[in-house]
């Protein structure tokens, strides 16, 4: 009889641990991708877990391409992206039986930045393209100092680069001497300490340590992005595998809520409402 009771107790304990494990796993969320979306995801995760302490949310950067690849490979639950998913990524997802569903969570303007000491205040889209493709190499050609232009760009895994490439470069190659950086923060860091530098970052990364240039006479701001007058604007995404469920749905619903959109604005990006 004692042995039966002991076995029954052990079975109950094991079942309890299995249920607890399944519950814990269901309250775990892995978010990966765009460094532009990263501060939004991080702050929203911080506030969300304060409200729901049972939730375990991990947020990582790495770039939009990295996040979408992780979603397709089944190693993250939400992929942050600052660009739409590519056709070749959709084809790969279909092969893996993954159904990427896009959720627009904010708007953004890609701000073109220079060192604060640079006297140049604005560029046309054509001038910006000519800088990044190598046709213009000195600030004196743009009314500035006789100073070499140090071109800072994002790497190919970046959604910010993809958008910049499409909207500004028109799919032309970046000049070979451009310094490629893995994140918005890295671009900002190089530009703020390099007097001849030019770079581009998401709106939320602007600071007094750099100067944002007018593009076609328009400064990047919440107002100009919402009105559609700033020429280098884009939506920001979170992708899920199919219609989100459970914790993923709860988190995205929070990001899209009034409180979540308030966080979007606090982080320097443009809320949807």
C-alpha positions as CSV (number, residue, x, y, z in Angstrom):
1,X,0.0,0.0,0.0
2,X,2.8,2.4,0.9
3,X,4.5,1.6,-2.4
4,X,1.2,2.4,-4.3
5,X,0.8,5.7,-2.5
6,X,4.5,6.6,-3.2
7,X,4.1,5.8,-6.9
8,X,0.9,7.8,-7.1
9,X,2.5,10.7,-5.4
10,X,5.5,10.6,-7.8
11,X,3.1,10.4,-10.8
12,X,1.2,13.4,-9.5
13,X,4.4,15.3,-9.0
14,X,5.8,14.5,-12.5
15,X,2.5,15.5,-14.1
16,X,2.5,18.7,-12.1
17,X,6.0,19.5,-13.2
18,X,5.1,18.8,-16.8
19,X,2.0,21.1,-16.6
20,X,4.2,23.8,-15.0
21,X,6.8,23.4,-17.7
22,X,4.2,23.7,-20.5
23,X,2.7,26.8,-18.9
24,X,6.1,28.4,-18.4
25,X,7.0,27.7,-22.1
26,X,3.6,29.2,-23.2
27,X,4.5,32.4,-21.3
28,X,7.9,32.7,-23.0
29,X,8.4,35.0,-25.9
30,X,11.5,35.5,-28.1
31,X,11.7,38.7,-30.2
32,X,14.5,39.3,-32.6
33,X,15.5,41.5,-35.5
34,X,15.6,45.2,-36.5
35,X,17.8,47.5,-34.4
36,X,15.4,50.3,-35.4
37,X,12.5,48.5,-33.8
38,X,14.7,47.3,-30.9
39,X,14.1,50.2,-28.5
40,X,10.3,50.0,-29.0
41,X,10.3,46.2,-28.4
42,X,12.6,46.5,-25.3
43,X,10.6,49.2,-23.6
44,X,7.3,47.6,-24.4
45,X,8.6,44.3,-23.1
46,X,9.8,46.0,-19.9
47,X,6.4,47.6,-19.2
48,X,4.5,44.5,-20.3
49,X,6.4,42.2,-17.9
50,X,5.8,44.6,-15.1
51,X,2.0,44.1,-15.7
52,X,2.4,40.4,-16.3
53,X,5.3,39.1,-14.2
54,X,4.7,35.5,-15.3
55,X,5.8,36.4,-18.8
56,X,9.4,35.8,-19.8
57,X,10.3,38.0,-22.8
58,X,13.7,38.0,-24.5
59,X,14.4,40.8,-27.0
60,X,17.4,40.8,-29.3
61,X,18.6,42.9,-32.2
62,X,20.8,41.7,-35.2
63,X,19.0,43.4,-38.1
64,X,15.7,42.9,-39.9
65,X,17.1,40.1,-42.1
66,X,18.4,38.2,-39.1
67,X,15.0,38.5,-37.4
68,X,13.0,37.3,-40.4
69,X,15.5,34.4,-40.8
70,X,15.0,33.4,-37.2
71,X,11.2,33.4,-37.6
72,X,11.5,31.2,-40.7
73,X,13.9,28.9,-38.8
74,X,11.5,28.7,-35.9
75,X,13.9,30.1,-33.3
76,X,12.0,33.3,-32.5
77,X,8.3,34.1,-32.0
78,X,8.2,37.7,-33.3
79,X,10.6,39.1,-35.9
80,X,11.1,42.9,-35.7
81,X,11.6,44.4,-39.1
82,X,12.1,47.9,-40.5
83,X,11.2,46.8,-44.0
84,X,8.6,44.5,-45.7
85,X,9.5,40.8,-46.0
86,X,11.2,40.0,-49.4
87,X,9.8,37.6,-51.9
88,X,12.7,35.2,-51.5
89,X,12.1,35.1,-47.8
90,X,8.4,34.4,-48.3
91,X,9.4,31.5,-50.7
92,X,11.8,30.1,-48.1
93,X,9.1,30.5,-45.4
94,X,6.6,28.5,-47.6
95,X,9.1,25.7,-47.9
96,X,9.5,25.6,-44.1
97,X,5.7,25.7,-43.7
98,X,6.0,29.1,-42.0
99,X,3.3,31.8,-42.6
100,X,4.8,35.3,-42.0
101,X,2.1,37.7,-41.0
102,X,2.9,41.4,-40.9
103,X,1.8,43.8,-38.1
104,X,2.6,47.5,-38.7
105,X,3.4,48.9,-35.2
106,X,4.8,52.4,-35.9
107,X,6.0,54.8,-38.6
108,X,9.6,56.1,-39.0
109,X,11.7,58.5,-40.9
110,X,15.2,57.7,-41.9
111,X,17.2,60.7,-40.7
112,X,20.4,61.7,-42.5
113,X,22.9,62.9,-39.9
114,X,26.3,64.7,-39.9
115,X,28.6,66.0,-37.3
116,X,27.2,69.2,-35.6
117,X,30.2,71.2,-36.8
118,X,29.3,70.6,-40.5
119,X,27.9,73.8,-42.0
120,X,25.8,71.9,-44.6
121,X,22.1,71.9,-43.5
122,X,20.3,70.2,-46.3
123,X,20.6,68.0,-49.3
124,X,18.5,66.9,-52.3
125,X,17.8,63.2,-52.8
126,X,20.0,63.4,-55.9
127,X,22.9,64.8,-53.9
128,X,22.4,62.2,-51.2
129,X,22.5,59.4,-53.8
130,X,25.6,60.9,-55.4
131,X,27.4,60.9,-52.0
132,X,26.5,57.3,-51.3
133,X,27.3,56.0,-54.9
134,X,30.7,57.9,-55.0
135,X,29.9,60.7,-57.4
136,X,30.5,63.3,-54.7
137,X,33.4,62.9,-52.3
138,X,34.1,66.3,-50.8
139,X,31.8,68.6,-48.7
140,X,33.1,71.6,-50.7
141,X,31.0,70.3,-53.7
142,X,27.9,70.9,-51.5
143,X,28.8,74.3,-50.2
144,X,30.6,73.0,-47.2
145,X,34.3,72.8,-46.1
146,X,37.1,71.4,-48.2
147,X,36.8,68.1,-46.4
148,X,36.6,64.5,-47.4
149,X,33.1,62.9,-46.9
150,X,33.3,59.9,-44.7
151,X,30.3,57.7,-45.7
152,X,28.7,55.6,-43.0
153,X,26.1,53.0,-44.1
154,X,24.3,50.0,-42.6
155,X,25.2,46.5,-43.5
156,X,23.1,44.3,-45.8
157,X,21.2,42.5,-43.0
158,X,19.7,45.9,-42.1
159,X,16.1,46.8,-43.0
160,X,17.1,50.4,-42.7
161,X,19.7,49.8,-45.5
162,X,17.1,48.1,-47.6
163,X,14.7,51.1,-47.3
164,X,17.5,53.6,-47.9
165,X,18.7,51.6,-50.9
166,X,15.2,51.6,-52.4
167,X,14.2,55.2,-51.6
168,X,17.5,56.9,-52.1
169,X,20.0,54.8,-54.0
170,X,17.4,53.3,-56.4
171,X,19.1,49.9,-56.0
172,X,22.6,51.3,-57.0
173,X,25.6,50.0,-55.1
174,X,27.0,51.9,-52.1
175,X,30.5,53.2,-52.8
176,X,33.2,50.7,-51.9
177,X,34.9,52.9,-49.3
178,X,31.7,53.2,-47.2
179,X,32.1,52.1,-43.6
180,X,29.4,49.5,-42.9
181,X,27.9,49.4,-39.4
182,X,25.7,46.7,-37.8
183,X,23.3,49.0,-35.9
184,X,21.7,52.5,-35.7
185,X,23.7,53.1,-32.5
186,X,26.9,52.2,-34.2
187,X,26.2,54.7,-37.1
188,X,25.4,57.4,-34.5
189,X,28.6,56.7,-32.6
190,X,30.8,57.0,-35.7
191,X,29.1,60.2,-37.0
192,X,29.2,62.0,-33.7
193,X,33.0,61.6,-33.4
194,X,33.9,62.1,-37.1
195,X,33.7,65.6,-38.4
196,X,33.4,64.7,-42.1
197,X,31.0,61.9,-41.7
198,X,27.5,61.3,-43.0
199,X,25.2,58.5,-41.9
200,X,21.5,57.6,-41.6
201,X,19.5,56.3,-38.6
202,X,15.9,55.7,-37.5
203,X,14.1,58.8,-36.1
204,X,14.3,57.4,-32.6
205,X,18.1,57.6,-32.6
206,X,18.4,61.3,-33.2
207,X,20.2,63.2,-30.5
208,X,21.9,66.6,-29.9
209,X,25.2,64.9,-30.6
210,X,24.6,64.9,-34.3
211,X,22.7,67.2,-36.8
212,X,19.9,66.0,-38.9
213,X,19.8,67.4,-42.4
214,X,16.8,68.6,-44.3
215,X,16.1,66.4,-47.3
216,X,14.4,68.2,-50.2
217,X,13.9,71.0,-47.7
218,X,12.1,68.9,-45.1
219,X,13.4,67.9,-41.7
220,X,12.5,64.4,-40.4
221,X,9.9,64.7,-37.6
222,X,6.7,63.0,-36.3
223,X,4.7,65.7,-38.2
224,X,6.5,65.4,-41.5
225,X,6.4,61.6,-41.4
226,X,2.7,61.5,-40.6
227,X,1.9,64.0,-43.4
228,X,4.1,62.1,-45.8
229,X,6.2,65.1,-46.7
230,X,9.5,63.7,-45.5
231,X,10.8,61.7,-48.5
232,X,12.5,58.9,-46.6
233,X,9.7,57.5,-44.5
234,X,8.6,53.9,-43.8
235,X,6.5,51.6,-41.7
236,X,8.0,49.5,-38.9
237,X,6.8,45.8,-38.5
238,X,6.6,42.9,-36.2
239,X,6.1,39.6,-38.0
240,X,4.6,36.4,-36.5
241,X,4.1,32.9,-37.8
242,X,0.5,33.0,-38.8
243,X,-2.1,34.8,-36.8
244,X,-0.6,35.5,-33.3
245,X,-1.8,33.5,-30.4
246,X,-1.2,33.4,-26.6
247,X,1.6,35.6,-25.3
248,X,2.6,36.8,-28.8
249,X,-0.9,38.1,-29.4
250,X,-1.1,39.7,-26.0
251,X,2.3,41.4,-26.6
252,X,1.4,42.8,-30.0
253,X,-2.0,43.9,-28.8
254,X,-0.1,45.8,-26.0
255,X,2.2,47.4,-28.6
256,X,-0.8,48.6,-30.6
257,X,-2.7,49.8,-27.6
258,X,-2.8,53.4,-26.5
259,X,-0.2,52.8,-23.9
260,X,2.0,50.9,-26.3
261,X,1.8,53.6,-28.9
262,X,2.7,56.1,-26.2
263,X,5.9,54.1,-25.7
264,X,6.5,54.3,-29.5
265,X,6.3,58.1,-29.2
266,X,8.5,58.2,-26.1
267,X,11.2,56.3,-28.0
268,X,11.2,59.0,-30.7
269,X,9.2,57.1,-33.4
270,X,5.8,57.9,-34.9
271,X,2.7,56.2,-33.4
272,X,-0.1,55.0,-35.5
273,X,-2.7,56.8,-33.4
